Amino acid sequence: MTGTELPITVAGTSDLSDFASHVVRHLAESGTSGSPHFSPVWEVDRADVMRETERRWLTPPHHVGWGRTWLVWTHRWMSPAEPRPRVIGHLELRGGLVASALHRVELSLGIEAEFRGRGAGRSLIEAALAWSRANEALAYVDLRVFAENTRARALYEKLGFREIATIRDAFRMRDGTRVDDILMLLELRETAR
Ligand SMILES: CC(C)(COP(=O)(O)OP(=O)(O)OC[C@H]1O[C@@H](n2cnc3c(N)ncnc32)[C@H](O)[C@@H]1OP(=O)(O)O)[C@@H](O)C(=O)NCCC(=O)NCCS
């Protein structure tokens, strides 16, 4: 299924706890230790993440508020100190919040710093785009990326997304950095319009 050696699965409700722990770790890396700023929030409440994610995952695709998530895991044998695999990356597709927007889906993803550069990000996007193309109700994939996140922008462009707008000074980070936010989209089929 993937071009990375790391296992990728489609998330189910039994993964909620592992997923939320990963999200807390991952967001804390934004703008630190060599990572560019990549998220407007860097602290989230783990219980809130679990509650809101469960609601999205339990909503059937193409109903208002639906969400689907792919997870990247460590191998069981990666560290003797870890008795079981843990989630180190994710990609979320979130459907429209009103019925009139259900032909669009918003994509977000993140890989924990230690595991970047192993093909997981590309594999996640390819899996999500294949799933989206197979769903005729979907016409566009939207995403937002910070201007300084050149690596993510290059990956999105390689996979067919194009930049359509920039929101200047969209976010002001805790270290004073002013961030421009770029909107990108991918048309899933030629008949999108
Ligand atoms: C952007 C991100 C998702 C990419 O995931 P990844 O698993 O590191 O990426 P991959 O290993 O699949 O590599 C993707 C491409 O980046 C290139 N790449 C790898 N390491 C790189 C590096 N250090 N610098 C620049 N490009 C690099 C690869 O060559 C690859 O291109 P290719 O597939 O054409 O060979 C990941 O870096 C990340 O999570 N960053 C922090 C969170 C983030 O930015 N999320 C997106 C917010 S919009």
The ligand as a Gaussian input file, in Angstrom:
#p B3LYP/6-31G(d) Opt

LIG

0 1
 C        5.933000      18.060000       5.379000
 C        5.937000      16.622000       5.913000
 C        4.527000      16.153000       6.153000
 C        6.597000      15.717000       4.853000
 O        6.590000      14.393000       5.345000
 P        7.894000      13.475000       5.255000
 O        7.525000      12.107000       5.657000
 O        9.004000      14.119000       5.978000
 O        8.181000      13.559000       3.678000
 P        8.684000      12.417000       2.706000
 O        9.783000      11.617000       3.369000
 O        7.510000      11.684000       2.162000
 O        9.379000      13.292000       1.590000
 C        8.607000      14.156000       0.807000
 C        9.529000      14.893000      -0.111000
 O       10.348000      15.801000       0.648000
 C       11.727000      15.620000       0.255000
 N       12.556000      15.748000       1.439000
 C       12.890000      14.785000       2.302000
 N       13.642000      15.285000       3.275000
 C       13.768000      16.609000       3.017000
 C       14.416000      17.688000       3.673000
 N       15.124000      17.522000       4.804000
 N       14.304000      18.923000       3.127000
 C       13.600000      19.122000       2.004000
 N       12.960000      18.120000       1.342000
 C       13.058000      16.896000       1.855000
 C       11.834000      14.239000      -0.286000
 O       12.837000      14.182000      -1.290000
 C       10.462000      13.959000      -0.828000
 O       10.383000      14.246000      -2.186000
 P       10.177000      13.019000      -3.206000
 O        9.011000      12.217000      -2.661000
 O        9.896000      13.659000      -4.508000
 O       11.463000      12.257000      -3.143000
 C        6.784000      16.521000       7.207000
 O        8.044000      17.051000       6.972000
 C        6.145000      17.158000       8.414000
 O        5.320000      16.557000       9.075000
 N        6.527000      18.398000       8.723000
 C        6.009000      19.068000       9.911000
 C        4.514000      19.228000       9.889000
 C        4.048000      19.896000       8.633000
 O        4.735000      20.697000       8.042000
 N        2.835000      19.559000       8.242000
 C        2.219000      20.162000       7.078000
 C        1.502000      21.393000       7.508000
 S        0.644000      22.134000       6.143000

